[in-house]
Structures are given as C-alpha cells and as structure tokens.
Amino acid sequence: MAGTLAIVREKREELEQYFSSSYIETINNQKTAESDRNLEQWKEFGATECEPAGEGGILTALWNLSGAYRVGIEFTLRQIPVKQETIEICEYYDLNPYRLYSEGCILLIAGHGARLTERLKREGIHSAVIGRVNEGVKMEILMEEGVACLERPQKDELEKVIPGYFQR
C-alpha cells in the first residue's frame, strides 16, 4: 500500500480527474502496515525466516529472500494479496503492482504456512500462503499460462510516476 499512497499523495489532482474525490480520499486515509518486528518476534508465530519488502516491491523481496537464504522458490502470482485500490492505481498508470514500493509488507518462511497464516489472522494480520521454498536455486512463478522464471529486480514502478522518489 505504501507505493499506492505515495502516488495518491503526489498525483491527487490528476487522479481526481479519473477517480472520484471520495475514492481518492479513502485511499489517502489508509495506513501502511507496520513491519517493525524482527525475526525473533515473527518466530513466535512459527516463522523461520523473514524478508521485508520495500523498494522494488514483493518480487524484489522474493528475489532477495531466495538469494539470502540460498534456496529456490516457487510461488503463484495470483496468491499474492494486492488491495483493489493498488490494482486500480496501477492500471491507471500501467504499472506492475508486484514491482511497486511495498514498505510494510513482509515475506515469512515457515514449515507450515497454513498454520502461520492462521496464527497471524488471529492477531489481525492479513497474510496468505503464496508458495514454497525448494532445494536448488530455481525461482519460478506459477501462472495460469504456465511457469516463468523470476527476473532480476528492476527499478521500482513508483519511479515511473514519481521520478527520483527514492532519492528524496
């Protein structure tokens, strides 16, 4: 949501030409998730590793996680939760929501993903099982059309709308 909020705050007038003012205001009033917990705190929920998302979005975080822990990954793109507001803003600017600034989002690895998501849900933390880690180094995206390899991290999509955002 962090990238969506940055765009709405920077491009509000432009967006209100396309979306209703009340819709933009609703987005603007949302808060990003807090991700200030460290691995030890996530372990209480059953996590064994964690990787915060941020610049470059969730796909960069997945790439970093795979490299940092020297594991392969496979995940289903459509399983990654994306708020409808983010989808709408990304469609308007022709952005990839999975490569959009995602501060507040965290990837967690657990031996039992479903159990972890259930524990997080009880704490009011939205989560989803999106894939699994594998031996080796393959980074695969499972899609309706088949399997694709995760590409190296690219420039954050936010830079297309707000050039220099990360140099501020």
Summary of the structure (lengths in Angstrom):
residues: 168
radius of gyration: 16.5
end to end distance: 19.1
largest distance: 49.4
contacts: 481
relative contact order: 0.22
helix: 43%
strand: 17%
